[in-house]
Amino acid sequence: MTHPQLCLEIAEEIASQEGVTPEALSPPLYEVVDTEALQSLFDPNDPDRCPVSVEFTYEGYTVRIDGANDVTVTPCRSDSVDRDGDGGLPADARSLCRSG
């Protein structure tokens, strides 16, 4: 059994931040991330599940899921003045948010 609400929660949060519906996200989350595997990692009904956290980028956002199944979605971009060209991000986050 998987945790299907997890991917829906991610899509809804990003869509909310973008001001669109989850269906309008392009490409869909399932084309970027193996959503079935992701959901299996955080299945609350799996008694053998080890604590894990996962972080990935999707459509300009860093998505982090921790061992308590808490989802955090933060923009990779910054609307503030970018004096050093790093997008306003801490050093450990810069490499995660670069494309291409």
Sequence and secondary structure as in RCSB ss.txt:
>XXXX:A:sequence
MTHPQLCLEIAEEIASQEGVTPEALSPPLYEVVDTEALQSLFDPNDPDRCPVSVEFTYEGYTVRIDGANDVTVTP
CRSDSVDRDGDGGLPADARSLCRSG
>XXXX:A:secstr
   HHHHHHHHHHHHHHHTS GGG SS HHHHS HHHHHHHT TT TT     EEEEETTEEEEE TT  EEEEE
SS  S  SSSSTT  HHHHHHH   
